[in-house]
Amino acid sequence: MCLACRSWVGLGLRQSKASCGKEVWAHGGDFHGTVAVAVTTRDGSHVLAFNFNGDWAGDIDAVIHGEFCGI
């Protein structure tokens, strides 16, 4: 299940936990062959925005893990 797609919802942001347990807030969307995701910590001190082009190729959870939990 996509990290950016689950948990509590409010004002278009979804609160969840990265695989390492860090709380993050995310919002994503898709349109004709592209998916975009924005993820941030609660205080906004760490922010990530990215997109995948093509047939939804890419692992959203792996990108979020790499950015917020380290590799």
Summary of the structure (lengths in Angstrom):
residues: 71
radius of gyration: 11.5
end to end distance: 19.8
largest distance: 33.1
contacts: 181
relative contact order: 0.23
helix: 17%
strand: 44%
